[in-house]
Amino acid sequence: MGLFKKKTSPEELQTKLALAGSRLGNREKQLKSQQNQAKDEAKNALKNGDERGFRLASKRHAMLGSQLGALGGMVEMAQGMKDVVEMQEGLKEVVEIGSMLKDYQDQLGLDTKQMEQAVTNIRTSMEKVNTATEMISTTMEAVSSGDVEVGEAQESLKAELMAEIETEKGQTSGIEEKIKKQKESL
């Protein structure tokens, strides 16, 4: 009896997980079929007034439903484990590439601290440019909205004055007509 088990390779693990997922999927299909059959039996029992048959079929339907729920969780777990194995393989590759890049950087004689400082300086400079751009944009919006507000105020005043002029015309026309009528009656 060994204390340690032989470690399974990622490829073997993926194969085993794929097989387990397939078996779980087949079992899930069987259970769904049985659940549908139980549902049909319960429906027929209700149609025929068979209360006992309905209770038995509905219990079977409910039990199969809970089994399906548990099985669904297992299917999700198998898929999740398969995804983890795939990610593990991808991470291995990324680590290997990172190590190679570090070696290349050393071979080129690049100083990482100087590069980091240069990148920091560039970021700081870009942040300052972005801040200035935002301030200019805000100022331009304020100026533009001021023009809009002035234009709206002008239009409102124009409409108000036009209404007053129309009202005055109506009053003037009324007075002129009265004078004209009085002259005619004389």
C-alpha positions in Angstrom: 0.0 0.0 0.0 1.5 3.2 -1.1 0.7 6.5 0.5 0.9 8.3 -2.8 -1.2 7.6 -5.8 0.2 7.9 -9.3 -0.5 11.3 -10.6 -2.8 11.3 -13.7 -1.6 13.3 -16.7 -3.8 16.2 -17.9 -4.6 14.3 -21.1 -5.7 11.2 -19.2 -7.7 13.3 -16.9 -9.4 15.1 -19.8 -10.3 11.8 -21.4 -11.7 10.4 -18.1 -13.7 13.5 -17.5 -15.1 13.4 -21.1 -16.2 9.8 -20.6 -17.7 10.6 -17.2 -19.6 13.6 -18.8 -20.9 11.4 -21.6 -22.1 8.7 -19.2 -23.8 11.3 -17.0 -25.4 12.8 -20.1 -26.8 9.4 -21.2 -28.2 8.8 -17.7 -29.7 12.2 -17.7 -31.6 11.4 -20.9 -32.9 8.1 -19.4 -34.1 9.9 -16.3 -35.8 12.6 -18.4 -37.6 9.9 -20.4 -38.7 8.1 -17.2 -39.9 11.4 -15.7 -42.0 12.2 -18.8 -43.5 8.7 -18.7 -44.4 9.2 -15.1 -46.0 12.6 -15.9 -48.1 11.0 -18.7 -49.1 8.2 -16.3 -50.2 10.8 -13.7 -52.2 12.7 -16.3 -53.9 9.5 -17.5 -54.7 8.5 -13.9 -56.2 11.9 -13.2 -58.3 11.6 -16.4 -59.6 8.2 -15.3 -60.2 9.3 -11.7 -57.6 6.9 -10.4 -56.4 8.8 -7.3 -54.0 6.0 -6.1 -52.4 5.8 -9.6 -52.0 9.5 -9.6 -50.2 9.5 -6.2 -47.8 6.8 -7.3 -47.0 8.3 -10.7 -46.6 11.8 -9.2 -44.3 10.5 -6.5 -42.2 8.8 -9.1 -42.2 12.0 -11.2 -41.0 14.1 -8.2 -38.3 11.5 -7.2 -37.0 11.5 -10.8 -37.0 15.3 -10.8 -34.8 15.4 -7.7 -32.4 12.8 -9.3 -32.2 14.9 -12.4 -31.4 17.9 -10.3 -28.5 16.1 -8.6 -27.3 14.6 -11.9 -27.4 18.1 -13.4 -25.0 19.3 -10.7 -22.7 16.4 -11.4 -22.7 17.2 -15.1 -21.8 20.8 -14.3 -19.0 19.7 -11.9 -17.5 17.4 -14.6 -17.5 20.2 -17.1 -16.0 22.6 -14.6 -13.2 20.1 -13.8 -12.6 19.6 -17.6 -12.3 23.4 -17.9 -9.9 23.6 -15.0 -7.6 21.0 -16.7 -7.7 22.9 -20.0 -6.9 26.1 -18.2 -4.0 24.4 -16.3 -2.5 23.4 -19.7 -2.9 26.9 -21.0 -1.3 28.4 -17.9 1.7 26.0 -18.3 2.2 27.3 -21.8 2.0 31.0 -20.6 4.5 30.4 -17.8 6.9 28.7 -20.3 6.6 31.6 -22.7 7.1 34.1 -19.9 10.2 32.3 -18.9 11.5 32.4 -22.5 10.8 36.1 -22.7 12.7 36.8 -19.5 15.6 34.9 -21.0 15.5 36.9 -24.2 15.3 40.2 -22.2 18.4 39.2 -20.2 20.2 38.3 -23.5 19.3 41.7 -24.9 20.7 43.4 -21.8 17.5 45.3 -21.0 17.2 46.8 -17.6 13.7 46.0 -16.3 13.8 48.8 -13.7 14.5 51.4 -16.3 11.7 50.0 -18.5 9.3 50.0 -15.7 10.2 53.6 -14.8 9.8 54.6 -18.5 6.4 53.0 -18.6 5.4 54.7 -15.4 6.5 58.1 -16.8 4.5 57.5 -20.0 1.4 56.5 -18.0 1.7 59.6 -15.8 2.1 61.8 -18.9 -0.9 60.2 -20.5 -3.0 60.8 -17.4 -2.1 64.5 -17.4 -3.0 64.8 -21.1 -6.4 63.0 -20.4 -7.1 65.3 -17.5 -6.3 68.4 -19.6 -8.5 67.1 -22.4 -11.4 66.5 -20.0 -11.1 70.0 -18.6 -11.1 71.5 -22.2 -14.1 69.3 -23.1 -16.0 70.4 -20.0 -15.3 74.1 -20.7 -16.4 73.7 -24.3 -19.6 72.0 -23.2 -20.3 74.8 -20.8 -19.8 77.4 -23.4 -21.9 75.5 -26.0 -24.7 75.0 -23.5 -24.6 78.7 -22.6 -25.3 79.5 -26.3 -28.2 77.1 -26.3 -29.7 78.6 -23.2 -29.4 82.1 -24.7 -30.9 80.9 -27.9 -33.8 79.3 -26.0 -34.4 82.5 -24.0 -34.4 84.5 -27.2 -37.0 82.2 -28.8 -39.2 82.3 -25.7 -39.1 86.1 -25.6 -39.8 86.3 -29.3 -42.9 84.0 -28.9 -44.1 86.1 -26.0 -43.7 89.4 -27.8 -45.4 88.1 -31.0 -48.4 87.0 -28.9 -48.5 90.5 -27.4 -48.3 92.2 -30.8 -51.1 90.0 -32.1 -53.2 90.9 -29.1 -52.5 94.6 -29.6 -53.4 94.4 -33.3 -56.7 92.8 -32.4 -57.4 95.6 -29.9 -56.4 98.3 -32.4 -58.4 96.7 -35.2 -61.4 96.6 -32.9 -61.1 100.3 -32.0 -60.6 101.3 -35.7 -63.7 99.4 -36.7 -65.8 101.1 -33.9 -64.6 104.6 -35.1 -65.4 103.7 -38.7 -68.9 102.5 -37.8 -69.5 105.7 -35.8 -68.4 107.8 -38.8 -70.8 105.9 -41.1 -73.7 106.3 -38.8 -73.3 110.1 -38.8 
